């Protein structure tokens, strides 16, 4: 299975900034905590030392995961995206076929999803249902509350 994920330029920069923060700020801070705890003497009964070592292990795991994500990230070239279909970075206006309610969402990578900004992940149930659809198509979405149907009204960038 491919680990390649697509991001906007801003989304990828946010990931890189977060990785830099972990390496440049968090890692030295935890190393200092370990050194301070070690200076207090007997390590066999030193809870501060154990906690700092555990925090270090968790941080190193996060760093390794983030490095993998950044290494496999690709920036989306918006000029190469087909406007006739709902794809990542598309803003899709949909209408619920049951209640007639209309809403617009921008399809983004999972790390950039923000419901307040009406950005939904392409990996979410609605995002998956909309991908590849064209104006006039009906998207059937498997939601936790059951199947929902949405009519694609408009697709823009």
C-alpha positions, 0 to 999 in steps of 0.5 A: 500500500502506498503512503503517498498523500497529497497536500496543499503547499500550506498544508505541507509547510504546516507539517514541516513546521510541526516536525521542526518544532518537535526536533528543535524544541521538544527533543532538547527539552525532554533531553534536559528533563532526563539529565536533570532527573539523572542528576538526582541520584538513584535511577531505580526509584526515580519516577521523574527519570522514568516519565522523561524516558517514556516521553522521549520514546513517545516523541521519537515515535511521533518524529519518525511517523511525521518524517515518514509522512513528510517524505511521502507527501506530494504537493497538489498542482492545482493547474492540473486538476480536472474541474469537471469532477469532485477531486481534492481541492474542489469546492463542491456544493451539494444538496441533501435529497431528503431535506433539500438542505444545501451546503458547500465543502472543500475537499482536502487532505485529512490533516487539513480538514476543518469543519468550521472552515467547511473543509472536509477530508477526502478520507471522510465518509462524505469526502469518499462519497463525493470523489470523482462525481460530476455535477448532476450525479447523486453521491450515496454516503455511508454515514454512521446514521445510515445512507445519505444521498446528496446531489452534486449541484456545483464544482469549483476551485 
